[in-house]
Amino acid sequence: MDESPSESIVDKVVNNPAYELLGGYQLFLRRVTIPIVLVLILLLSYTLFSSFISSDNATILAFGFTGLLLGPVLNLDRLLAEWLK
């Protein structure tokens, strides 16, 4: 078996200077803004899709579209953290 790592994941995040941005509020803002951005994408995509197709299908498409944008949103957050560093 592999030995346990010397640093836990929490220690890596706490000791990472990329997360010391904005006076330490970057972790809080990250946990608040990512869900808000995803909900806004969901609402916008549902509004756009519902004007073209039925409501049930628009819901499925909106959730699928938002799920596909989860990776780019997380990468955008990582890019902003590196850019502000």
QUIDAUR-V787723 format. One record per residue. N is the residue number from 1. RES is the residue in three letters. D_LAST is the distance of its C-alpha to the last C-alpha in Angstrom with 2 decimals. Layout:
N,RES,D_LAST + N,RES,D_LAST
//
This chain:
1,MET,36.70 + 2,ASP,33.20 + 3,GLU,32.20 + 4,SER,29.73 + 5,PRO,26.19 + 6,SER,25.36 + 7,GLU,22.31 + 8,SER,22.57 + 9,ILE,20.15 + 10,VAL,19.52 + 11,ASP,18.76 + 12,LYS,16.20 + 13,VAL,14.36 + 14,VAL,14.91 + 15,ASN,13.90 + 16,ASN,10.72 + 17,PRO,7.74 + 18,ALA,5.75 + 19,TYR,8.51 + 20,GLU,8.46 + 21,LEU,6.69 + 22,LEU,9.58 + 23,GLY,11.72 + 24,GLY,12.12 + 25,TYR,13.44 + 26,GLN,11.04 + 27,LEU,13.58 + 28,PHE,16.42 + 29,LEU,15.32 + 30,ARG,14.75 + 31,ARG,18.25 + 32,VAL,19.76 + 33,THR,18.48 + 34,ILE,19.01 + 35,PRO,22.72 + 36,ILE,23.21 + 37,VAL,21.97 + 38,LEU,24.23 + 39,VAL,27.15 + 40,LEU,26.81 + 41,ILE,26.88 + 42,LEU,29.88 + 43,LEU,31.72 + 44,LEU,31.17 + 45,SER,32.28 + 46,TYR,35.26 + 47,THR,36.30 + 48,LEU,36.20 + 49,PHE,37.96 + 50,SER,40.57 + 51,SER,41.87 + 52,PHE,42.79 + 53,ILE,43.94 + 54,SER,45.39 + 55,SER,43.47 + 56,ASP,43.57 + 57,ASN,42.28 + 58,ALA,39.59 + 59,THR,38.30 + 60,ILE,38.17 + 61,LEU,36.48 + 62,ALA,33.89 + 63,PHE,32.96 + 64,GLY,32.89 + 65,PHE,30.75 + 66,THR,28.23 + 67,GLY,28.26 + 68,LEU,27.58 + 69,LEU,24.52 + 70,LEU,23.02 + 71,GLY,21.29 + 72,PRO,19.79 + 73,VAL,18.53 + 74,LEU,16.82 + 75,ASN,15.33 + 76,LEU,14.17 + 77,ASP,12.39 + 78,ARG,10.71 + 79,LEU,9.92 + 80,LEU,8.45 + 81,ALA,6.18 + 82,GLU,5.17 + 83,TRP,5.50 + 84,LEU,3.81 + 85,LYS,0.00
//
